[in-house]
Amino acid sequence: MIRRIIEINEEKCNGCGACAAACHESAIGMVNGKAKLLRDDYCDGLGDYLPQCPTGAIKFVEREAAEYDEAAVLANKKKKEAEALHGCPGSQAMRLKPMRDTTVAEPVTSGLAQWPCQIKLVPVSAPYFEGADLLIAADCTAYAYANFHQEFMRGRITLIGCPKLDAIDYSEKLAEIIRENEIRSVTVLRMEVPCCGGLEQAAKRALQRSGKRLPWQVVTVAVDGTLR
């Protein structure tokens, strides 16, 4: 049937995610850092709650599309509510006993050697990448592991990310960074929770795609702040 439906220009999209967060029907999602219409039958063609797109990437068009399926939308909402209630193993609430760091005798300074440090924001080529030892760390590791700065960041260029929150595949950008720069080694620091495996896999794929053979290691941090 021909009906009114949303259209997203991915070239104009800046990945802010405001539309995806506001879409009550979950018709819009973030894929590889860009807003995308996930299912025609989730889009009611109204857009009442959508904020104004800052880049003008969203508009409505008349085209052939599946009919809006309210029952499917409601079923999807119930599924998401159930997932939020029970959660994945990495989202289960727990109380942690603080672990005292006995290795630090004096006040310490930040080990961050560059800015920005988020994988999504860091440039592919930068002077600090030349001859660098690269640390690819899940963002939770900086909070879970007390000696994060001194033991892992010190002397390394740090890239931080969370594939579950960003909902993107970092492997392509990481591969470009490794390919275009003289990286000496790669350390992946991840949490023990299953969802954090996405960061480890992205780093492995990036190393393969880069065509380079580099020394690399994976270190896992437990949720109680110890190393596995």
C-alpha positions as CSV (number, residue, x, y, z in Angstrom):
1,M,0.0,0.0,0.0
2,I,1.1,3.6,-0.6
3,R,1.2,5.6,2.7
4,R,3.1,8.3,4.6
5,I,6.3,7.0,6.2
6,I,9.5,8.3,7.5
7,E,12.7,8.6,5.4
8,I,16.2,9.1,6.9
9,N,19.1,10.5,4.9
10,E,22.1,8.6,6.4
11,E,24.6,11.0,4.8
12,K,23.1,13.9,6.7
13,C,22.6,12.0,10.0
14,N,25.2,13.0,12.6
15,G,24.4,10.0,14.9
16,C,23.0,12.1,17.8
17,G,20.3,9.4,18.4
18,A,17.6,11.9,19.5
19,C,15.1,10.5,17.0
20,A,15.7,6.9,18.0
21,A,15.3,7.7,21.7
22,A,12.0,9.6,21.1
23,C,10.4,7.1,18.7
24,H,7.7,5.4,20.9
25,E,7.2,2.7,18.3
26,S,10.9,1.7,18.1
27,A,10.6,2.2,14.3
28,I,13.9,4.1,14.4
29,G,17.2,2.6,15.7
30,M,20.9,3.3,15.6
31,V,22.9,1.1,13.2
32,N,26.6,1.7,12.8
33,G,26.3,5.1,14.4
34,K,23.4,6.3,12.1
35,A,19.7,6.5,12.5
36,K,17.8,3.9,10.5
37,L,14.2,3.0,9.9
38,L,14.2,-0.6,11.2
39,R,10.7,-1.7,10.1
40,D,8.1,-0.1,7.9
41,D,5.3,-1.7,9.9
42,Y,6.5,-0.1,13.1
43,C,6.2,3.5,11.6
44,D,2.8,5.0,12.1
45,G,3.6,7.9,9.7
46,L,2.8,10.5,12.3
47,G,6.0,11.4,14.1
48,D,4.2,13.3,16.8
49,Y,7.0,12.8,19.3
50,L,10.0,13.1,17.1
51,P,12.3,16.1,17.8
52,Q,13.4,18.3,15.0
53,C,16.4,16.8,13.4
54,P,19.4,19.1,13.8
55,T,20.8,18.2,10.4
56,G,17.6,17.9,8.5
57,A,18.1,14.2,7.9
58,I,14.5,13.2,8.6
59,K,11.4,13.7,6.4
60,F,8.2,12.0,5.6
61,V,7.4,10.6,2.1
62,E,4.6,8.8,0.4
63,R,5.8,5.4,-0.8
64,E,4.9,1.7,-1.0
65,A,5.2,0.3,2.6
66,A,3.8,-2.3,4.8
67,E,0.7,-1.3,6.8
68,Y,1.4,0.0,10.4
69,D,1.0,-3.0,12.7
70,E,0.1,-1.8,16.2
71,A,-0.1,-5.3,17.5
72,A,3.5,-5.9,16.4
73,V,4.6,-2.7,18.0
74,L,2.9,-3.6,21.3
75,A,4.5,-7.0,21.3
76,N,7.9,-5.5,20.7
77,K,7.4,-3.1,23.6
78,K,6.4,-6.0,26.0
79,K,9.5,-7.9,24.8
80,K,11.8,-4.9,25.6
81,E,10.1,-4.4,29.0
82,A,10.7,-8.1,29.9
83,E,14.4,-7.8,28.8
84,A,14.8,-4.7,30.9
85,L,13.2,-6.4,33.9
86,H,15.3,-9.6,33.8
87,G,18.3,-8.2,31.9
88,C,21.3,-9.9,30.5
89,P,24.0,-11.3,32.9
90,G,25.9,-8.1,32.5
91,S,23.0,-6.0,33.7
92,Q,22.2,-7.8,36.9
93,A,22.3,-5.6,39.9
94,M,24.8,-6.5,42.7
95,R,26.4,-4.8,45.6
96,L,30.2,-4.8,45.5
97,K,32.7,-4.9,48.4
98,P,35.2,-2.0,47.8
99,M,38.7,-3.4,47.0
100,R,41.5,-1.5,48.6
101,D,44.4,-0.6,46.2
102,T,47.5,-1.3,48.3
103,T,49.9,-0.7,45.3
104,V,49.6,3.1,45.4
105,A,51.6,4.8,48.2
106,E,51.5,8.4,46.8
107,P,49.0,10.7,45.1
108,V,48.7,9.8,41.4
109,T,48.1,11.7,38.2
110,S,46.0,10.9,35.1
111,G,47.5,8.5,32.7
112,L,45.5,9.8,29.7
113,A,47.9,10.7,27.0
114,Q,45.5,12.2,24.4
115,W,42.1,13.6,23.7
116,P,39.6,12.6,22.6
117,C,39.6,9.1,23.9
118,Q,36.2,7.8,22.8
119,I,36.5,5.4,19.8
120,K,33.6,7.2,18.0
121,L,35.3,10.6,18.4
122,V,39.0,9.9,18.0
123,P,40.5,10.7,14.5
124,V,41.9,7.9,12.4
125,S,45.2,9.6,12.0
126,A,47.0,11.6,14.6
127,P,50.6,12.2,15.6
128,Y,50.2,10.5,18.9
129,F,49.4,7.2,17.1
130,E,52.9,6.9,15.7
131,G,54.9,4.3,17.6
132,A,52.0,3.9,20.1
133,D,51.0,1.0,22.3
134,L,47.3,1.0,21.9
135,L,44.8,0.4,24.8
136,I,41.3,-0.5,23.7
137,A,39.2,-0.4,26.9
138,A,35.6,-1.0,27.8
139,D,34.4,2.2,29.5
140,C,33.4,0.3,32.7
141,T,36.9,-0.9,33.3
142,A,38.0,2.6,34.3
143,Y,35.5,2.5,37.2
144,A,35.9,-1.2,38.1
145,Y,39.7,-1.4,38.2
146,A,41.2,0.9,40.8
147,N,44.7,1.0,39.3
148,F,43.4,1.6,35.7
149,H,45.4,4.7,35.0
150,Q,48.8,3.6,36.3
151,E,48.7,-0.1,35.2
152,F,47.0,0.2,31.8
153,M,46.8,3.8,30.6
154,R,50.3,4.9,31.5
155,G,52.5,4.9,28.4
156,R,49.6,3.9,26.1
157,I,47.2,5.7,23.8
158,T,43.7,4.9,25.2
159,L,40.5,4.3,23.2
160,I,37.3,3.8,25.2
161,G,34.1,2.4,24.0
162,C,31.0,0.3,24.8
163,P,29.5,-1.6,21.8
164,K,26.3,-2.2,23.7
165,L,25.6,1.5,24.4
166,D,27.0,2.8,21.1
167,A,25.3,0.0,19.1
168,I,28.0,0.1,16.5
169,D,30.8,-2.2,15.2
170,Y,34.1,-0.5,16.1
171,S,36.1,-3.0,14.0
172,E,36.2,-0.9,10.8
173,K,37.5,2.3,12.5
174,L,40.0,0.4,14.6
175,A,41.3,-1.4,11.5
176,E,41.8,2.0,9.9
177,I,43.7,3.3,12.9
178,I,46.0,0.2,13.0
179,R,46.5,0.2,9.2
180,E,47.2,3.9,8.8
181,N,49.5,4.3,11.8
182,E,52.7,2.7,13.2
183,I,51.0,1.0,16.1
184,R,53.4,-1.2,18.1
185,S,51.0,-3.3,20.2
186,V,47.4,-3.7,21.2
187,T,45.9,-4.4,24.6
188,V,42.2,-5.0,25.0
189,L,40.8,-4.4,28.5
190,R,37.3,-5.7,28.9
191,M,34.8,-6.5,31.6
192,E,33.9,-10.1,32.4
193,V,30.2,-9.6,31.4
194,P,29.1,-11.3,28.1
195,C,28.1,-8.1,26.3
196,C,31.7,-6.8,26.7
197,G,32.8,-9.6,24.3
198,G,31.8,-7.3,21.5
199,L,34.7,-5.0,22.1
200,E,37.2,-8.0,22.2
201,Q,35.7,-9.3,18.9
202,A,35.8,-5.9,17.3
203,A,39.5,-5.6,18.2
204,K,40.3,-9.0,16.8
205,R,38.5,-8.3,13.5
206,A,40.3,-4.9,13.3
207,L,43.7,-6.6,13.6
208,Q,42.8,-9.1,10.9
209,R,41.5,-6.5,8.5
210,S,44.5,-4.2,9.1
211,G,46.8,-6.8,7.5
212,K,49.4,-6.3,10.2
213,R,50.8,-8.8,12.7
214,L,51.1,-7.0,16.0
215,P,51.7,-8.2,19.6
216,W,48.3,-8.1,21.3
217,Q,46.6,-9.3,24.5
218,V,43.2,-9.4,26.2
219,V,42.8,-8.6,29.9
220,T,39.5,-9.2,31.7
221,V,38.3,-7.2,34.7
222,A,35.8,-8.8,37.1
223,V,32.9,-6.8,38.4
224,D,34.5,-6.8,41.9
225,G,37.6,-5.0,40.5
226,T,40.0,-7.9,40.3
227,L,41.8,-9.2,37.1
228,R,40.8,-12.5,35.7
